Amino acid sequence: MASPDRTLHPPPRGDHHELPVHEVVLLLETDHERGLGLDEAALRLELEGPNALPPVDRRGPLVRFLVQFHHPLIYVLLAAAVATLLLGEVVDAGVILAVVLINAGIGFVQETRAEQALNALMAMVRTQATVVRDGVRRRITSEDLVPGDLVVLETGDRVPADLRFVTAHELQIDESALTGESVPVEKVPMALPAETALADRANMAYSGGLVTRGRGHGIVVATGADTEIGRIHRLVGEAEVLQTPLTRKIGRFSRVLTVIILGLAALAFALGTVRGEPVDEMLTAAVALAVGAIPEGLPAVVTITLAIGVARMARRRAIIRRLPAVETLGSTTVICTDKTGTLTANAMTVTTIVAGGRSHPVTGTGYASEGQVLDDDDPADLARHPALRECLVAGALCNDTHLTETAGRREVAGDPTEAALLVAAEKAGLDPDQLRRRLPRLDAVPFDSERRYMATLHRDESGRVVVYIKGAVERLLDMATHELDRDGTVTAIDTDAGHARADELAGRALRVLAFGRAEMPASTTALTEGLIDGRVTLLGLQAMFDPPRPEALTAVSACRDAGIEVKMITGDHAGTARAIAERFALGHGGVPTVVTGTDLAACPDEDLPELVAGTAVFARVSPEQKLRLVRSLQAAGHVVAMTGDGVNDAPALRRADIGVAMGEGGTEVAKEAADMVLTDDDFASIEAAVEEGRGVFDNLRKFITFILPTSIGQGLVILAAIALATTLPILPVQVLWVNMTTAVALGLVLAFEPPEADVMRRPPVPSSRPLLTRSLAGRIALVSALMLFGAFGLFEWALGQDEPVAVARTVAVNVFVVVQVAYLLNCRSLERPMWRVGLFSNRWVPAGLTAMLGLQLLFTYAPWMNDLFHSAPIHPAWWLGITGLGVVVFTVVEVEKWLRHPRHARRAAPTRPRRPPTPVDPGRRHDRRTRAR
Ligand code: ATP
C-alpha cells in the first residue's frame, strides 16, 4: 500500500497518448481490469483532491465592488458631492458620499449572493461516473475520481476526467467543448506518435466530452484542474451567468431613461440660471431631479427576482441550467412529456404473462419476490408449461439489471422494466443468478430506443448456443417466423393473434414486452443485428403495470387550467400510451387522439402542424421525430417545453424553448443539452417550475409598477418647483434617502411574493407581451400624480402654516414614504384586491413595513438624522394628513383594480382542483380477485 506522504508522478502533460496501455498502467500504478483498490483510491483522493474545477472568479471582490460605481447616476452623485463641497456644504457632501457607499455596498452584497446562489444551484446537477474498483463496477460522483481509476464509458455518458483508453467498441465522442469540432471523433486504444495534435489523439478522451455512441474503458490520467479543460477554464473563466434577454432589455430601458432625465436636469438648470435664479439653488434642484427620477435599483432587482425564482424552482426539484429559462417557463404553452418515469412512477410489476396460447396472471406487487405465476388458480408448474418457462428465462437472461437488498428493501440497480422481469422469474421459482451461471453470456446487442429490442448470446453446458431477445411487440413479431405452442413445439407464427393479444394487454394500460429465442450454430461467439433476423421463435409476452404518479395527475390537470396543452411523446405501444393518456384525461374532452411514429414519418411537412395540433399522444416515436415535433409546434407559435433522457433526445432538447432533462434516469448528454433538469424526473416538477416562472414574471411587473411612481412623482415635484420658481420641497440628500430606503425595505419585498393563488388559472402570457401593459402604465401615472399633488400640497400648506422649511420638507418626504407604504400593499397583487392576498402571505412584508416605520421615525425625530438630512421633528397632527394621503392612494388604487377586474373582488381566491384518486388497474383488480379466491 502507498504511504501517505507519497505523491503520484504522472509523466509531463500530454504524453499518455504515445505510451502503450501497459506502460500507462505501470506509470499510474493501477490495473487495467480490476482498477484501483478501494483504499488506494481513497488515499489518492486525499493526495490529489477532488476531480472538480476550482471556481473561477474573473472579477475579484474589489473589482465587483468598484463596478457598483460604474453607473451614470453615481457619476452624477459624485459630481454633486464635489459641487456641494465647493459650495462649502461639507456635511451634505459627506452624506451624499455615504449614501453612494452604502448603495454600492448593498448592490455588492445582493449581487454576490445572487451569483453564489446561482452557482451553487448549477453545481447541484452532479455528474456520475462508472468506475471499476477492486474488480467491481460502481457508480460514483465524478468528483471522487482519481488518477489511475478505470472508468467505464457508455453511450450518453460525459467524460468525467482525462482518460487513456484501454478498450473501445464503436466508440464516438463529441469533443466540441474542448476542440470546437462538433463532429464526434472515433476512438481506438492503440498508441499514437508523440507529435499527434490534441484533437487527433484517438486513444484519449478529455474531460467534458460526450459519448455519442459505443462503449469503452479508460484509465484516468488527469483530474480537476490538471485536465485539458481545466487549463482552458483557468484561461477564460466562466461565461457571465446573470444575463438574460429580459435583464438586457431592462438595462437598456433604464439607460435610455437615465439619459433623458439627465437631459431634463441639464435643461432645467440652464433655464433656471438664464431666468436669473441663484446657480447653487439650480444646481441643487438639477441634482435632486436626476437623483430622484433615475430608477437606479431596477436592473439589480430584476436579477435578484430571477435568482429568487431559480432558488424556489430548485426547492421544487427543477434545477435551472440556463437563466433565460426562468422567463420562458412562464410563457410555456405546450409541454411535451415522456410517459415512463415522468407521468408514471417507473415502478414496474409484471401482472400477466401470455405464453403457449395461455394467459397467466402474476400476483404480488413491487420488487419483492412474494407472489406467484398462476395457471388457472394454481401456481404454474413450469415443467408442464415449457413456453412459459422459456419466456421467463429469456426475461431473466436478456437482462442487465440486478436487484440488491439494503436494510430489508430490494433496490434496483439498472432498469425497472428489467427488474420486473427478474422478479417474475423468481415468482415462478427460477433463480436468475443460477441461470446466468448455467448459460453464460458471450455477447450482447444492448437495448436502444431506436432499435427497440435487446439480444444476448449464451452457451449452455452442452455447447448449445442460443440468443435470447426481448423488445417491443411489433419489433419481435416482425423478426419472428415461429412461435412455441403450449407443449413447447415450434410452430409457424400467427402474427395477427400476437398483435391482438398485445393490443388487449396494452388497452389495460400495461407495458408489453415480447420475448424470443434463436438457435445459433455452435461456433457463434459474437452477436450482430443481422444475425438473428428471420431466425426468431416467439416465446410469449410479459405485461407490466406502471402506476401513474399521483402528483403528476394533479399537475396535468393544473396545466389544463393554466391553458397549457400536455402532449405525451413516448416510445411505448400506442395502446398502452392511449390507456395511460386516458387516465390523465389528455386530449380534447379527455379523449386522446393517438398518432404513431409511422404516421408521423408518412406525414408531409405541410400537413404536420394540423396533425400535431389535434394530437395528444405520439406513440412509438423515435427521438429524431421529437425534433420535428418541436419545430412544428414552434412554427405554430407555441412556446414548447420538451422532456428527454437519451443521447438522441439532445437535439430536441436544445431546440425546445425549455429543454427538460431527467436528473435520475437521464444521460449526461441530455442534461448538458437541457435548460432545466428535474431531480425527481416527475412531471409535477415541470408544472411547479411553470408556476414559479409565472410568479417571477408577475413579481417583476409588480416591482416595476411599484418603483416607477416614486421616480416619476419625485421628478414631477422637483420640475414643478423649478417651473413655479418656489422652494424645493425635497432636497437631493432627502431624495437619496427616500429612494434607498423604499427600494430596499419596501420594493425588494415584492421579489419574495409567492405566486398568486390564481397564477395557474390564467392563460399563458405571450413572451412578446411587454412587462408594462397600458393599464399598468395608467396606474403608474395616477399614483405619480397623487404623489405630486399630495407632497407638493402638504409642503405648501406647511409653509403656509408658518412651519420652518425643514419641517415642511420632512412632511413632504414622509408623504412620499407613507404613500409608497400604502402603494406597496396595492402592488402585492396587480389585479386582485389586497384583502384577498392576505398581509402575512409574504413574511417579508411586515418586516419591511416595520423597518420602514423605524427608519422614518429616526429620519424625523433623531437629532443626528436631522443634522445629516436637513429634516426636523414634525407635529403629530401632520401625521394625520400624511397617513390620510396614504389611505387615499391605497383606496384609489383598490377601486381602480376593482373597476378593471371586478370578477376578482367577487370570487374567493380559487384553490387548485384536486384530481380524483388514481383508478385501479384492471389487471390488478384481477390479481386481487384471484388471490381472494
Ligand atoms: P417513454 O419514451 O415514455 O419513456 P418508453 O420508456 O416506453 O417510454 P423506450 O424506452 O424508448 O420508451 O421503449 C420503447 C419500447 O422498447 C418499450 O415500449 C418496450 O417495448 C421496449 N423496451 C423498453 N425497455 C426495454 C429493454 N430494457 N429491453 C428491451 N426492450 C425494451
Boltz pocket constraint, residues with backbone or C-beta under 6 A from the ligand:
constraints:
  - pocket:
      binder: B
      contacts: [[A, 337], [A, 338], [A, 339], [A, 340], [A, 341], [A, 398], [A, 415], [A, 417], [A, 418], [A, 447], [A, 448], [A, 449], [A, 450], [A, 452], [A, 453], [A, 454], [A, 470], [A, 471], [A, 472], [A, 473], [A, 512], [A, 513], [A, 569], [A, 570], [A, 571], [A, 572], [A, 573], [A, 621]]
      max_distance: 6.0
